[in-house]
Amino acid sequence: AIGFAEVVSSVPRHVAQFARTRTLFRRERPSVAILVDYPGYHLRLARAIYKHRVPILYYIAPQLWAWGAGRITAMRQCVTHVAAILPFEQDFFARQGIPTTFVGHPLLDRPSIPSREQARADLGFSENEPVLALFPGSRPTEIKRHWHVFHETANEIRRRMPDLRIVTAATSSFSPVADSLTVMAAADVILGKSGTTTLEAALVGRPMCIAYRMNWGTYQVAKRVVQCDHIGLVNLLLQRRAVPEFIQGDLDKKTLADALLPLFDPNGRQARGQLNAMKEVREQLGTPGAAKRVSDLALGFAA
C-alpha cells in the first residue's frame, strides 16, 4: 500500500499477517531475520523480533532520508545492519549510528538488456517507426490514477505524430506478455511513474518523463512531510532535475505531450542531456552481485 489513505484500508489484512508472522517466528526461532523494504510493517516487526535477540538485517532500506526521520530511533534500537541499494544511503545511516553496507542495486542482476533491434523484432515493430512506452505502475491504485491520463497523452502525441506506436509492459496470470526491459529497449521515449522504473530507464538508456498522482489526502500530507526536492530516483541520485517530473494536477495530456515530443529526436538537446545524465546514474549503482553480498552479510550474522 502506497500512501497514507491507502494504508488505512489495508490495516486489518496487515494486522492478521503480523500475528501469523510473529507466531511463525516464535515457533521456528530463526538465526537471523532479513527484512525487505516496507518500513511501516517491518519496523514494527523488528521491534517484536528484537526482544528475542535475533540479528536483523534490513535489505532495501526505508527511505528515511526522504521522510519518516522519526523512525531512525526504532532502526537504531532494533536493526543490526542495513544493506543499502543506493550509494548515498550508506553515509546517511552511518551518520545516524546504524551500521550500513552499500551492496549495489539489484537491478544490475536482471537478465541482460535486449538490443533495440531484438526488442522491436520481439514486439513486432519496424526499425523506423517511433515508439512510446507507458509505465503507469503495478499497483491497482497506481494504474487507476495514471492509466487514463497516460493513454490520453499517448493519443495526443499520436495526433501530432500519426505513425506513433504505443506499448506497455503487462503480465497475465499465466505468462509474461511483455517484460519491462524488452518494452523499454524497443521504445524511443518512456512515460512512467516515479520509482524503480526511472532506474530501469537509466540502465536501458531511454529518455523519459516522470509522472505521479496520488490520493488527494495523501498528497496533502506528503507535501508537509517529504523532505526531497525530487520524486524520481534518477533525479534523487543526481541531485538535480535531469528528467522532467509531473505531479498531481500537472498530469495533463497536453503538458505531458509537449514535454515528451522533443525527446523523440535523439540528437536534440533534451534527449542528449537525459542520456548523459543516465550514464552518471549507471555509474552510481555499483556492480552486479547485490544478492550475493546480502547473503554473505546474513550468513555472517547467523554464524
Buried (B, 14 or more C-beta within 10 A) or exposed (E): BBBBBBBEEEEEEBEEEBEEBBEEBEEEEEEBBBBEEEBBBBBBBBEBBBEEEBBBBBBBBBBBBBBBEEBBEBBEEBBBBBBBBBBBBBEBBBEBEBEBBBBBBBBBEBEEBBEBEEBBBBBEBEEEEBBBBBBBBBBEBBBEBBBBBBBBBBEBBBEEBEEBBBBBBEEEEEEEEBBBBBBBBBBBBBBBBBBBBBBBBBBBBBBBBBBBBBBEEBBEBBEEEBEEEBBBBBBBBBEEBBBBBBBBEBBBBEBBBBBBBEBBBEEBEBBEEBBEBBEBBBEBBBEBBBBEBBBEBBEEBBE
